[in-house]
Amino acid sequence: MVADVDLDELPEATASKVTAALGGIDFAPPAGKGPALPDSYQYDLVVQDRTARSMTARDPFLSPGFRTLVDVLMPLARPE
């Protein structure tokens, strides 16, 4: 599943949630990576604004900000 979104195209409330959640994410390694667990989800996040940033996180090792992004963006995701 992939969610490719432009904040300018999201409803204001959703864009505000995404912006606030991104502000709470530390993109520095290890960025919430945990050991691979059977039947767990892996999330790859790429943010392109003034600079490109990326990280990978796995359930259940998601920070609160990352969990908010998953909750907001998952309904917008489509099969890759």
DSSP file (Angstrom, degrees, kcal/mol; ACC not computed):
  #  RESIDUE AA STRUCTURE BP1 BP2  ACC     N-H-->O    O-->H-N    N-H-->O    O-->H-N    TCO  KAPPA ALPHA  PHI   PSI    X-CA   Y-CA   Z-CA
    1    1 A M              0   0    0      0, 0.0     2,-0.4     0, 0.0    76,-0.1   0.000 360.0 360.0 360.0 142.3    0.0    0.0    0.0
    2    2 A V  B     -A   78   0A   0     76,-3.0    76,-2.6    74,-0.1     2,-0.5  -0.999 360.0-166.2-135.3 133.8    1.2    3.5   -0.8
    3    3 A A        +     0   0    0     -2,-0.4     2,-0.7    74,-0.3    74,-0.2  -0.958   9.6 179.7-118.3 110.8   -0.1    6.9    0.2
    4    4 A D        +     0   0    0     -2,-0.5     2,-0.3    72,-0.3    -2,-0.0  -0.927  18.5 170.2-111.9 105.9    1.3    9.7   -1.8
    5    5 A V        -     0   0    0     -2,-0.7     2,-0.5     5,-0.0     3,-0.1  -0.866  33.5-148.1-125.0 151.9   -0.2   12.9   -0.6
    6    6 A D    >>  -     0   0    0     -2,-0.3     3,-2.2     1,-0.1     4,-0.6  -0.982  18.1-143.2-113.1 121.6    0.3   16.7   -1.0
    7    7 A L  G >4 S+     0   0    0     -2,-0.5     3,-1.0     1,-0.3     8,-0.1   0.825 100.5  61.2 -56.7 -32.0   -0.5   18.6    2.2
    8    8 A D  G 34 S+     0   0    0      1,-0.2    -1,-0.3    -3,-0.1     4,-0.1   0.699 104.8  49.2 -67.8 -17.7   -2.0   21.4    0.1
    9    9 A E  G <4 S+     0   0    0     -3,-2.2    -1,-0.2     2,-0.1    -2,-0.2   0.495  95.2  89.0 -99.8  -5.7   -4.6   18.9   -1.3
   10   10 A L  S << S-     0   0    0     -3,-1.0    -5,-0.0    -4,-0.6    -3,-0.0  -0.567  92.9 -90.6 -87.7 154.7   -5.7   17.5    2.0
   11   11 A P     >  -     0   0    0      0, 0.0     4,-2.8     0, 0.0     3,-0.3  -0.341  43.9-111.3 -57.0 148.1   -8.5   19.0    4.1
   12   12 A E  H  > S+     0   0    0      1,-0.2     4,-2.3     2,-0.2     5,-0.2   0.865 116.2  51.1 -54.8 -42.8   -7.1   21.5    6.5
   13   13 A A  H  > S+     0   0    0      2,-0.2     4,-1.8     1,-0.2    -1,-0.2   0.900 113.0  45.6 -63.9 -40.7   -7.7   19.5    9.7
   14   14 A T  H  > S+     0   0    0     -3,-0.3     4,-2.4     2,-0.2    -2,-0.2   0.920 112.0  50.9 -68.7 -44.0   -6.0   16.4    8.2
   15   15 A A  H  X S+     0   0    0     -4,-2.8     4,-2.6     1,-0.2    -2,-0.2   0.881 109.1  52.3 -60.7 -38.3   -3.0   18.5    6.9
   16   16 A S  H  X S+     0   0    0     -4,-2.3     4,-2.5    -5,-0.3    -1,-0.2   0.895 109.0  49.6 -65.2 -40.4   -2.7   20.0   10.4
   17   17 A K  H  X S+     0   0    0     -4,-1.8     4,-2.5     2,-0.2    -2,-0.2   0.920 112.6  47.4 -62.9 -43.9   -2.6   16.5   12.0
   18   18 A V  H  X S+     0   0    0     -4,-2.4     4,-2.7     2,-0.2    -2,-0.2   0.935 112.9  48.3 -63.4 -46.6    0.1   15.3    9.5
   19   19 A T  H  X S+     0   0    0     -4,-2.6     4,-1.7     1,-0.2    -2,-0.2   0.914 113.4  47.0 -61.4 -44.5    2.2   18.4   10.0
   20   20 A A  H  X S+     0   0    0     -4,-2.5     4,-0.7     2,-0.2    -1,-0.2   0.911 113.0  49.2 -63.9 -42.6    2.0   18.1   13.8
   21   21 A A  H >< S+     0   0    0     -4,-2.5     3,-1.0     1,-0.2    -2,-0.2   0.909 109.3  51.9 -64.5 -42.1    2.8   14.4   13.7
   22   22 A L  H >< S+     0   0    0     -4,-2.7     3,-1.4     1,-0.3    -1,-0.2   0.857 103.5  59.3 -62.8 -34.2    5.8   15.0   11.4
   23   23 A G  H 3< S+     0   0    0     -4,-1.7    -1,-0.3     1,-0.3    -2,-0.2   0.737 104.8  50.6 -66.0 -21.6    7.1   17.6   13.9
   24   24 A G  T << S+     0   0    0     -3,-1.0     2,-0.5    -4,-0.7    41,-0.3   0.345  89.8  98.3 -97.8   5.8    7.2   14.9   16.6
   25   25 A I    <   -     0   0    0     -3,-1.4     2,-0.8    -4,-0.2     3,-0.0  -0.829  62.6-147.3-100.9 130.9    9.2   12.4   14.5
   26   26 A D        -     0   0    0     -2,-0.5    -3,-0.1     1,-0.1    -2,-0.0  -0.852  10.4-171.4 -93.7 110.7   12.9   12.0   15.0
   27   27 A F        +     0   0    0     -2,-0.8    27,-0.2    28,-0.1    -1,-0.1   0.502  52.1 108.5 -82.5  -3.0   14.3   11.0   11.6
   28   28 A A  S >  S-     0   0    0      1,-0.1     3,-1.6    27,-0.0    -2,-0.1  -0.484  79.6 -59.8 -72.0 143.4   17.8   10.3   13.0
   29   29 A P  T 3  S+     0   0    0      0, 0.0    -1,-0.1     0, 0.0    -2,-0.0  -0.272 122.7  33.0 -56.8 149.4   18.7    6.6   13.1
   30   30 A P  T >  S-     0   0    0      0, 0.0     3,-1.9     0, 0.0    26,-0.2  -0.987  78.6-175.1 -84.7   2.7   17.6    4.2   14.5
   31   31 A A  T <  S-     0   0    0     -3,-1.6    32,-0.1     1,-0.3    25,-0.1   0.804  72.4 -51.7  51.0  41.2   14.2    6.0   13.9
   32   32 A G  T 3  S+     0   0    0      1,-0.2    26,-0.8    25,-0.1    -1,-0.3   0.614  88.6 157.3  78.4  11.4   12.0    3.6   15.8
   33   33 A K    <   +     0   0    0     -3,-1.9    -1,-0.2    24,-0.2    24,-0.1  -0.507  14.1 176.8 -70.4 136.5   13.3    0.4   14.0
   34   34 A G        -     0   0    0     -2,-0.2     3,-0.1     1,-0.1    25,-0.0  -0.744  39.9 -67.4-126.1 178.6   12.7   -2.7   16.1
   35   35 A P        -     0   0    0      0, 0.0     2,-0.4     0, 0.0    26,-0.1  -0.347  58.8 -98.8 -66.4 149.7   13.3   -6.3   15.4
   36   36 A A        -     0   0    0     -3,-0.0     6,-0.0     3,-0.0    -3,-0.0  -0.569  43.6-163.6 -69.8 124.6   11.2   -7.9   12.7
   37   37 A L    >   -     0   0    0     -2,-0.4     3,-1.7    22,-0.3    22,-0.1  -0.857  30.1 -92.8-109.5 146.3    8.4   -9.8   14.4
   38   38 A P  T 3  S+     0   0    0      0, 0.0     3,-0.1     0, 0.0    -1,-0.1  -0.303 108.5   4.6 -56.3 137.1    6.3  -12.4   12.7
   39   39 A D  T 3  S+     0   0    0      1,-0.2     2,-0.3    -3,-0.0    -3,-0.0   0.724  98.7 135.4  61.2  25.3    3.1  -11.0   11.1
   40   40 A S    <   -     0   0    0     -3,-1.7     2,-0.3    19,-0.0    -1,-0.2  -0.682  53.7-115.8-100.5 160.0    4.1   -7.4   11.9
   41   41 A Y        -     0   0    0     -2,-0.3    18,-2.5    -3,-0.1     2,-0.4  -0.697  17.6-152.3 -94.8 145.5    3.8   -4.4    9.6
   42   42 A Q  E     -B   58   0B   0     -2,-0.3     2,-0.5    16,-0.2    16,-0.2  -0.960   9.3-160.4-114.2 135.7    6.7   -2.4    8.3
   43   43 A Y  E     -B   57   0B   0     14,-3.4    14,-2.5    -2,-0.4     2,-0.6  -0.971   4.1-163.0-119.7 127.3    6.2    1.3    7.3
   44   44 A D  E     -B   56   0B   0     -2,-0.5     2,-0.5    12,-0.2    12,-0.2  -0.951  12.1-165.6-109.1 120.2    8.5    3.2    5.1
   45   45 A L  E     -B   55   0B   0     10,-2.9    10,-2.1    -2,-0.6     2,-0.4  -0.916  10.1-179.5-112.0 127.9    8.1    6.9    5.3
   46   46 A V  E     -B   54   0B   0     -2,-0.5     2,-0.5     8,-0.2     8,-0.2  -0.993   5.5-170.1-125.8 124.0    9.5    9.4    2.8
   47   47 A V  E     -B   53   0B   0      6,-3.1     6,-2.6    -2,-0.4     2,-0.6  -0.960   1.5-169.9-115.9 126.1    8.9   13.1    3.3
   48   48 A Q  E     +B   52   0B   0     -2,-0.5     4,-0.2     4,-0.2     2,-0.1  -0.914  37.6 112.9-119.8 105.5    9.8   15.5    0.5
   49   49 A D  S    S-     0   0    0      2,-1.6     3,-0.1    -2,-0.6    -2,-0.0  -0.113  93.8 -23.7-132.4-123.4    9.7   19.2    1.5
   50   50 A R  S    S+     0   0    0      1,-0.1     2,-0.3    -2,-0.1    -2,-0.0   0.861 141.8  17.2 -62.5 -32.5   12.7   21.5    1.7
   51   51 A T  S    S-     0   0    0     -4,-0.0    -2,-1.6     2,-0.0     2,-0.5  -0.964  86.8-114.0-134.3 153.0   14.8   18.4    2.3
   52   52 A A  E     +B   48   0B   0     -2,-0.3     2,-0.3    -4,-0.2    -4,-0.2  -0.759  38.1 176.4 -88.5 131.5   14.1   14.7    1.6
   53   53 A R  E     +B   47   0B   0     -6,-2.6    -6,-3.1    -2,-0.5     2,-0.3  -0.971   2.8 177.9-132.5 148.1   13.9   12.6    4.8
   54   54 A S  E     +B   46   0B   0     -2,-0.3     2,-0.3    -8,-0.2    -8,-0.2  -0.984   5.7 167.2-147.7 159.8   13.0    8.9    5.2
   55   55 A M  E     -B   45   0B   0    -10,-2.1   -10,-2.9    -2,-0.3     2,-0.4  -0.976  23.1-136.0-162.5 163.1   12.7    6.3    7.8
   56   56 A T  E     +B   44   0B   0     -2,-0.3     2,-0.3   -12,-0.2   -12,-0.2  -0.989  23.0 175.7-126.2 136.6   11.4    2.8    8.4
   57   57 A A  E     -B   43   0B   0    -14,-2.5   -14,-3.4    -2,-0.4     2,-0.4  -0.973  13.7-149.3-138.4 154.0    9.5    1.7   11.5
   58   58 A R  E >   -B   42   0B   0    -26,-0.8     3,-2.4    -2,-0.3   -16,-0.2  -0.949  32.4 -76.7-125.6 143.3    7.8   -1.6   12.4
   59   59 A D  T 3  S+     0   0    0    -18,-2.5   -22,-0.3    -2,-0.4   -25,-0.1  -0.533 113.5  22.0 -65.1 141.2    4.8   -2.4   14.5
   60   60 A P  T 3  S+     0   0    0      0, 0.0     2,-0.5     0, 0.0    -1,-0.3  -0.876 114.3  70.8 -95.5  20.9    4.7   -2.4   17.5
   61   61 A F    <   +     0   0    0     -3,-2.4     2,-0.4   -26,-0.1    -3,-0.3  -0.226  66.7 133.7 -96.1  44.2    7.7    0.0   17.7
   62   62 A L        -     0   0    0     -2,-0.5   -30,-0.1    -5,-0.1   -29,-0.0  -0.784  52.8-129.8 -97.8 135.7    6.0    3.1   16.4
   63   63 A S     >  -     0   0    0     -2,-0.4     4,-2.7   -32,-0.1     5,-0.2  -0.343  33.1-104.1 -70.2 162.9    6.4    6.5   18.1
   64   64 A P  H  > S+     0   0    0      0, 0.0     4,-2.1     0, 0.0     5,-0.1   0.895 122.7  50.1 -57.4 -40.6    3.2    8.4   18.8
   65   65 A G  H  > S+     0   0    0    -41,-0.3     4,-2.0     2,-0.2   -40,-0.1   0.911 111.6  47.2 -64.4 -41.9    3.8   10.7   15.9
   66   66 A F  H  > S+     0   0    0      2,-0.2     4,-2.4     1,-0.2    -1,-0.2   0.904 109.9  53.4 -66.5 -40.4    4.5    7.9   13.5
   67   67 A R  H  X S+     0   0    0     -4,-2.7     4,-2.6     1,-0.2    -1,-0.2   0.903 107.3  52.3 -60.4 -41.2    1.3    6.1   14.8
   68   68 A T  H  X S+     0   0    0     -4,-2.1     4,-2.4     2,-0.2     5,-0.2   0.920 108.6  50.5 -60.9 -43.9   -0.7    9.3   14.1
   69   69 A L  H  X S+     0   0    0     -4,-2.0     4,-3.2     1,-0.2     5,-0.3   0.927 110.5  49.1 -60.1 -44.6    0.7    9.4   10.5
   70   70 A V  H  X S+     0   0    0     -4,-2.4     4,-2.3     1,-0.2    -2,-0.2   0.934 112.0  48.8 -59.4 -45.8   -0.3    5.8    9.9
   71   71 A D  H  < S+     0   0    0     -4,-2.6    -1,-0.2     1,-0.2    -2,-0.2   0.871 118.1  39.8 -63.5 -37.7   -3.8    6.4   11.3
   72   72 A V  H  < S+     0   0    0     -4,-2.4     4,-0.2    -5,-0.2    -2,-0.2   0.885 122.5  38.7 -79.1 -40.5   -4.3    9.5    9.1
   73   73 A L  H >X S+     0   0    0     -4,-3.2     3,-1.6    -5,-0.2     4,-0.7   0.759  96.0  77.1 -87.6 -25.2   -2.6    8.2    5.9
   74   74 A M  G >< S+     0   0    0     -4,-2.3     3,-1.4    -5,-0.3    -1,-0.2   0.888  91.9  54.6 -56.6 -41.6   -3.7    4.6    5.8
   75   75 A P  G 34 S+     0   0    0      0, 0.0    -1,-0.3     0, 0.0    -2,-0.1   0.738 109.6  50.0 -64.1 -17.3   -7.3    5.5    4.6
   76   76 A L  G <4 S+     0   0    0     -3,-1.6   -72,-0.3    -4,-0.2    -2,-0.2   0.522  89.8 109.6 -93.5  -7.1   -5.6    7.4    1.7
   77   77 A A    <<  -     0   0    0     -3,-1.4   -74,-0.3    -4,-0.7    -3,-0.0  -0.374  46.3-170.8 -75.3 148.1   -3.3    4.5    0.7
   78   78 A R  B     -A    2   0A   0    -76,-2.6   -76,-3.0    -2,-0.1    -2,-0.0  -0.920  37.6 -80.1-131.3 156.4   -3.8    2.5   -2.4
   79   79 A P              0   0    0      0, 0.0    -1,-0.0     0, 0.0     0, 0.0  -0.298 360.0 360.0 -57.9 141.9   -2.2   -0.7   -3.7
   80   80 A E              0   0    0    -77,-0.0   -77,-0.0    -3,-0.0    -3,-0.0   0.461 360.0 360.0 -74.9 360.0    1.2   -0.2   -5.2
